[in-house]
Amino acid sequence: MRVLFAGSPAIAVPSLEALCNTEGIEMAGVLTNADTAKGRHGAPQPTEVGKAALRLLNIPVIKPEKLDMSVRESINSLKPDILISFAYGRIFGPKFMALFPLGGINIHPSLLPKYRGPSPVQAAILNRDTATGISIQKLAAQMDSGDILASRELQLTGKETASYLSGIFSVMAAEMITDVLLKIADGTLVPVKQNHSLASYCPLIKKDDGIINWNRRAADIEAKIRAFDIWPLCRTIHNGRELILLKADVYEGHTLDKDAKNGQVLGIDKNNGILIQTGDGILSVTELQYQAKKALHWRDFLNGARDFAGYDHCPVILGN
């Protein structure tokens, strides 16, 4: 079975590696997003899947800006049997899918039909779900609506970050995808239709989604910090400078100031970090950084920002 693998970020790399090392599977090529400018000098850099493909394979790596006729012709010349997609980030049209006699398969990090769309890992964290999982589905015309070929559930503790879950799902997907393909090859796989009436959706994350609204509950802000730890990161403003909050928790101690404003820095707790008032509850921050500066433990941060906690006559209100 000749496979064209489509993917871009690091979460997809273990699946590509697993396919390359599975007997009976032949890699026809890799489709990934175009190189983008990164680093201090803006040099073009390949995606994580692109890097892995160059390291692992002596096969074509296609990096188109768009999936036009010339790309379809290039892929058709590779004679793939099936498309495997994991976090590629583009929609495949009917002309493109017609290139694959066995159709296409998509790896999706949620328990479909829950959280169809581009941000299922973040959605599970933001909604503080007690469980999530990963689904392997047939590619269908409607987003994430294809028949389920395999799924696996993962229990959550409420402390997971998007980066942590992405690492877990990358390993789970690699274990599952080769088994699915081998069952397709021997005719033993039985697809299961989704219950479309139970479908829910998650949106594309934008950079401004990372801006902290201090009127929200501490639990909501803490979940957002965990959900956005890969991108776009959660941030606020302090003295005109962008301040990124990297690690935080909901403070379980007593209320320090009943008259405090939302976003006000209340002080510190030696065991829990910097305490900040929210619309409901107190957020304790343990790791943070100013934009373009390095991430710091809260004690080290305060050593370089001694006025951060403010004074009784001039309290610090974040977000202003």
N, C-alpha and C positions, 0 to 999 in steps of 0.2 A: 504494500500500500504506500503510494507516494503522497507525502504530506507537504502542503504549504503552510507554514506557521506565521501568523500575524500577531505582533505584539510590540510593545515599546518599553514600558517601565520595568524595574527590577523584579516586581512580583511575578512576571511572566518567565523569567530566565530559567528557574528550575524545571518548568514544564518543557521548555525547549531542550534542555540538557537531557531530560528523561527520554524524550522522543528520539534524540540522537543515539541513545544507548540501548534502544529496545529492538530486539531481533524481530524481523518481519516488517519493520517500519523504515521506509527510505525517505529521507528529507529531500524534497524537490527544490526547496528554497525558503527564504525568510522575507517577509514583508514587514517593514517597520517605518516609523515616521522619519522624515528628513532630518539631517543633522541641524542642530541649532547652536547659535553663538552662546558660549558659556565662559565663565572665568573672567579674570581681570582684563585680558586682552581680547575677549570676544571671539576666540578661535572656534570654528565649527566643531562640535562634538557629536558623535553618534549617540543614539539611545542606548540604554542598558542592554536591550535585546540585540541591537546592532553590534555592540561590542562583543557580546557573547557569541553571536553567529560568526564573527570574524575569527574568534579564538577557537571555536569548536569545529567549524565546517569548511569544506572546500566546495561550497555551492554558492549560487547567486544570492546576494542580499539586495533587495529592491527597496529604495527609499524615496518614494514619490511625494510630490507636493499635493497631488490629487490623483484619484483613481480614474484616469481617462483612458481613451482607446489605446494609446501607446503602452500603458501599463498592462492593460488586459492582454495585449498581443505578447508582451514579454512573459507574462505568467502562463499564457496558453502554450508557449514554446517549451515550458518546463514540464508539461504534461502531468499536472498534479491530479490525484484522485479525490482528495478531500482537503478542506480548509479547516485549520484549527486556529481559533482567535481567542486571545486573552489580553484584555486591556489595550487593544490596538487604538481605539478612540475614534474610529470612523465608521460610517454607515456603508454597508455593502449593498449595492443595487442589484437588480435582477440580471443585468448583463454580466456583471462580475461573477455572481454566483453560478451562472450557467457554465463557467469554466471548470466546475468540479463535479464529475459524474456522481460522486457519493455525497454531494452537498457540503454543508459546513457545520461545525460544532463551535459553541462558544462556552468559555469558562467564566462563570459569574459568581462573585463572592457574596452571595446571599442565599437564603432558602426561598427560591422562587415558588410562587409568584410575588413574594414580598420583596420590596425594594428593587423593582425594575428601574433601570437607569444608570447614570454614570458614577454615582457616589454611594454604593450600598454599604461599604465598610464604615464610612463616616456617619451614615444614617443610623446604623445600629448603635453606634456610640452616642450620638446626639439624643436618641430616643431612650437611651439607657435600657436597652433590651437585655433580657437575661440569657438569651441564646441567639445565635446566628448560624451561619454555615456557608457552604459552597455548593453550587449547582453546576452541572454540565448539561447543556441543552442543545437541541438542534437550532441552528440559525433559522429564523423565520422573518417574514416581511415586517411584522410588527415587533417593535423593540422588546427583546427578552421574553417573548411569548411562546417560544418553541417547546416541543415536547422534552421532558426531563429524561436524561440518559443515566444520570447518577447524581446523588446528593449525599452530603455528610454534615451532620450538625455539630456545633461547637458551643459548649456552655461558657457563659461570660461571668466574670467576677464583678464587673463594674469599675475596674481599674485599667482596662486595656486601652492602649493608644492605637491610632490608625497604623503607625509604623509597625507596632508589635503584631497586630492582627494581619497585616499584609504579609509579614514574614511567615506566620502560621499558615495562611492560606496558600502562599507560594509553594510550601512543602506539601500540603494536602492536595493541591491541584496536580502536582507532578506525580503523586502516587495514584491519583484517580484516572488521569487522562490516558495513560498507556493501557490500563485495564479496559477502559471504554473502547479504545480502538481495536484491541485484540478481540473483544466480544463482537464488534461490528464485523470484523474480518471472518470470524467463524460462525456468524449468524445467530448468536445466542442472546444478543441484547434486545430487551423489550422496552421501548419508550413508554413513558407515562405522560398523558396530557395534563397540562396545568389547569387549575380551576381559575379561570380568568375573572370570576366574580370576586375573588379574594386579592386581586392584584393591587399593589400600592407602588408608588413611584418616588424616586429621589432625584433632585435637580443637579445640574452641573454646578460645581462650587466655583464661586468667583472670589477674587482677591478681597473685595470689600466685605465678604462674609466673615472675615477674620477680625473685624473691628468689634471690640467688646462694648456691649451696652450694659452699663453698670446698674440700670434699672431692672435687669433680669435677676432671677434667683441665683444664688451662689452655685447651686447644683447644676443649673443650665450652663453657667460660664465654665465651670470645671469640666463638664462633658465636652464643651466646645474646644477647650484647650487640648484635650486628649484626641478629639476627632480631627483637629487641624494641625497636628504636630508635624506632618510631612509638608503640607502646603494648605492654605496660605499663611499659617501661623496666626495666633491670636495676639492682637496688639491694641494699645491704647496710647494716650498722649500724656507726657509729663514735661512741663515747662517747655512746650513747643517741640519736644523731641519724641519720635516714635519709640515706644517701649513695648517689647515683645515678652509675653508671659509664656514660659515653656513648661513649667510644672506647678501644679497647684492642687489644693484639696478643699473640701468644705470644712470649715473650722467648727469643731464641736464644743469649744469653750463658751463661756458666758458672753453676753453682749457687753461691749466695752463702753459704748457711748450711744445712748438712746437718741440723741439729737444729731448724730452723724449723718452727713449727706451721702447719697449713693456715689461710690467711686472714691470716697475719702479713705486715705491711709490712716489707720487707727493706731498703728504701732507695731510691735513685734511680739511674738511668743517664741521663746528660745528653743522650743521643741517643734514648732510648726511653721516658723517663718514670718513673713510680712503679712499683716492682717489688713484686709480691705473690705469696707462696707459695700454690700450690694442691695438690690431691691428686696431681697429676702435672705437673710443670713450673711455670714462673713466668709470671705475667701482667704485662705492662707496660701501664700505664694512662696515656693522654695527655689525656683530657678527662673532667671529672667535676664534680659539683655537689652541695651539700647541698640537701635538700628545701626548696622555696620560695625558693631562691637562684638566681642566674644560673649558667649553664654557664661553666666556666673551663678554660683550658689548664693543664696540670699545674703549671707553674712559678708561675703566678698563684695557683692554688689553695693551693700550699704557702706562699706569702707571707702568706696569711691564716690558715693552719693550721699554724703552725710546729712543733707537737708531733705532727704526723700520723705522721712516720716513727718516733716513739718514741725510747727510749734503751736502751742495752744492758741496764740493770737493769729496764726497764719497756717491753717491746716492745708495739707496737700490733697487736692481733688483731681483724680485722674480723669482723662478724657476731655479736658478743657484746653 
